[in-house]
């Protein structure tokens, strides 16, 4: 039977995809991690990782299946430790959150830094990527997405509504025809997504604001679009939580042209009893609610929760 130490080493290699990264996290030698992984594979009678210089250690099909059970073992042991020790404030372990690119970089990351200051024994992975996060493959503990999952054993909640507006750099607007009404937009060019590579229909919003728009610059990344707009390339639609934090950008017809979307937060149902996951879940609900103004465009800065207002983790 595989022992816990072998499973713990396996989880760190799977998460970092590097033996050296796992060794650093575990505080051991590189050779120790490699030896533990070989021993675990021999005990199980399967190959858990494909190894290459380019991609590091990636899970095989057997490794992916074992990863699901290994995380359940980890969650059970941590939950037992938390409940038996009675140390309600001392959360430890590892958390991984997957989310959309813009929200992950401009809202979630600063909030997660604040959360880790409150619980320094936790290690955190933030994955802001322009694609859906697969909880079925255990890519993350918590996912924040544009769409509510249609099926699966998930605990799910609407995290927030947010607003998008049309923005241009102040330099661009000074050099191009004045925009006083929507009809004036035909004299301008636009930045948008690469349509055939969109990962969600919720991102198809340019035509909702500007019919027959002339898009001359495209990217799969909203952050690339943001930087192109800053360089005075063209006009683009951006989430207010990104653009309103940058005084170099100015909303165009902000009262008239705006779009509403939502963020959904969800995790596996079996993580409901894991206190570190639920602590982060509750924190994000409160912290994002505090920043409702930034998400709807009426505020310009991100705030963190004062220590006195944050409720401790659930018992």
N, C-alpha and C positions, 0 to 999 in steps of 0.2 A: 504494500500500500504506500502511495506517495505521501511523504511527510510534509508538514506545513512549511518548513524552510525551503524545500524544493519548489513548492507552489509560490511562495513569496518571491523567490528569485525569478521564476517564470513570469509572474505578473509584471515585474519591473522591466524585464527585457522586452516583453510584448508592448509595454507602454512607451518605452524610449526607442525601441527598435535598434538598440546598440548595447552590446555587452559593457562597453566603457561607461555609457550613460547609466546603466543599471548599477554598475559597481560604485559609481559616484554617489548615487542616491542611497545605496545600502551601506556605504562606508567600508567596503571590502576591496580586495584586489580583483583585477580583471580576470585573472586565472581562476579565482574562486567561483565567480559567476559562471564561467564557461564550464567548469567541472560540475557544478550543480545542475546545469541544464542538461549536460550529457547523461548524468546519473538519472535525472527525471525521465528523460526519453527512454533510457534502458528499462527503468521500472515500469513504464507504461507500455513499452513495446511499440512505440510510434515515433515518427519524426514530427516535432512540434514547430520547427522553424525552417524556412528556406533562408540560406545565408548567401549574401552577395556583397561585393564591395560597393556597388552602386546604391543598393536599397537597404543594406544592413540586414537585420533579422526580421523577416516578415512571417506571419503565422501561416502554416499550412492549413488545409481543411480540418485535419485532426486537431491542430493547435487552436483553431478558432472555436471548435466545439469544446475543447478543454478549458479555454479562456472563460467561457460562460460559467462553468462549474467552479473554476478557481475564484472568480469574483464573488460568487455566492458564498463560498467558504470564507473568503476575506470579510464580506459583509456580516456574516453570522458571527465570526470571531470578534470583530470590532463591536458589534451590537452587544454581545455578551460581556465584553470587557467594559463597555460604557455603562451597562446596567448594573453590573456587579460592583464596579469601583465606586459608583455614585458620584463621580467627578463631573458634575453637570456642565461645567464651563470648559473643561479640558478636552476639546475635540482633537482627534488626531486621525491620521490616515491620508488617503489620496482622493482627490476629486477632479473630475474632468468635465468641462462644460463645452458643448458645441453650439454655435450660433451663427447668424448671418454676419457677413463681413463688416458692414458699416456699424451695426449695433455693437458687435463684439469689440471693435477698436475704440469707438468713441463714447460708449456708455458702460458696457460690461467690464472692460479691463480696469478702468479706475475704481469701479465699485468692488471688483474682486480683490484689488490691492487693499482696499479698506477692510474687506472681510478678513483677509489673511492677517492684517495687523491685529485684529481682534482674536484670531485663533492661529498663532504662529506655528503650532505643531502640525497644521495641515499643509500638505503640498497640493498645488493647483496646476492643472493644465487648462489653458484657454485655447479654443479652436475656432477662430473667426474665419469661416471659409465660404466662398460663393457656391454652395451646394447644400443639399440636405444631409443631415447627420443621421446615420443609421444606428438607432438604439438596439435593433435586433442583432446587430453585429457587435454590440457593446463598444461602439466607438466613443461613447460618452456616458456619464451618469445622468446628466441633465441636458436636454436640448431646448433651444429657443429658436422657433421657426416662424415662417410667415403663414403657415397653414396648420390647422389642427389635424392631428393624425386621425385617419378614418377608421383604423382598426388596430388591434394590439392591446396587450395587458398594460396599459399606461395610466398613470395618474397625470391629469392634464388640467391646466387652468389658463385663462386669458391673462397674459402678463400686462399688456397695455395696448391702447390704440396710439398711433402716431401719425403725424402729418408730413406730407412731402409738398414742396413748392418749387417753382421755377426760379433758378438763381443764375446770376452772372457776376463776374468780377466787376468791381467799380471801374477798373480800367477799361474793360470791354464796353460797359454801358456808356462811358464817356466818349468812346470812339465810334459808336454805331448809332443808327437812327433811334430817336426817342421812342419809348414804348408807353403809350397812354391808354391803349385799349387792346383787346385780344387780336383784333385785325392787324395791328402793327407788327405782329410776330412773323408775318410772311416775309418781312425784310431781313430776317435773321436766320442763322444756322444753329444747329443743335448737336449736343453730345448725347449718345444713348447706348443701349446694350446691343450686343451681337445677338440678334433675334433668335437665330437657330440654336444658340447655346444657352438660352435662358433656362434656369432650373425650376422656375415657378412662373405660372401665369400672372401671379400677383405683381410681377415686375413689368408687365406690359401696360405702362401708363402714359407714355409720351403722346400717343395718338388721342388719349382722353383730353389732353390739354391743347395740343396743336395738331389740327388735322393737316394731312399732307405735309408734315414737317420735313425740312431738308436736313437730314442727319449726315454730317461730314466726318464725324469722329465716333468710333464705337469701341467699347471694351466690355469684357465680362466682369470687370471689377468696378464697383461703385467708388472705391477709393481712387482708382485711375481716372474716372470721370471727374471726381472732385478736383484732382490736381490739374487736369486739363482745363477745367473751368477757371481755376486760379491763375493759369497762364494766359487767360484771355482768349481761349480757343473759340468758344461759343457759349450758348446758354445750355443749361442742363437741369434736370429734375433731381433734387437731392432731399434726403430726409432732413427735417428741421434740426434734429438732434446733432447732425453733423455740421450743417451750414451755419446755423445760428451761433455756433461757438467761434466762428471765424469772421472778424469784422471786414475782411477783404471781400466778402461775398455779400450781395444784396438781393433780396427777394424781388421778383418782377411780378407786378399785379398780384401781390400776396393776398389781398382780400378776395380777389375774384378767382384766381387760379390756385387750387390746392386739392390734394388727394389724401384720402384716409386709408390706412392699412392697420393691421393688428399683428402683435407678436403673441405666440402661444408657447407656454413652457410646459414640458412634460418629462417624465422619467418612468422607468419600469416600476410596475406596481410592487414588485418584491423589494424595492428600495425604500418603501414607505416607513419601514421600521429602522432604517439606518439613520442615526441621529445626525451624522455629519452632512448627509444629503438633505435632510429636512431642515437643518440649520441654515444651509445656503438657500434652500427653497424659500423659507420664510424671510430671510434677509433680502433676497432679490425682490420679492413681492413688495416689501416696505420701501426699499430704496428706490425702486423704479416708480412707485406711486408718488414718492417725494419729488421726483423729477418730471411730473406730468407736464409742467410748463415748458420744459425743454423739448419734450416730445411733440407738443402741439405748436411749437414755434413762438410762444409768448414769453419765454425766458431764454437767456443766452449763456448760462453757465450750468455746470453739473454740480449737484450738491451730494454730500454723503450724510448718512444718518448721524445725529449726535449720539454719543454713547448712552445718554440717559433715556433715549426713546427706543432703543433697540431691545426687543424682548429676547431673553435667553433661549437656547435650544429647547425643544420639547423634551420632556422627561420620557 
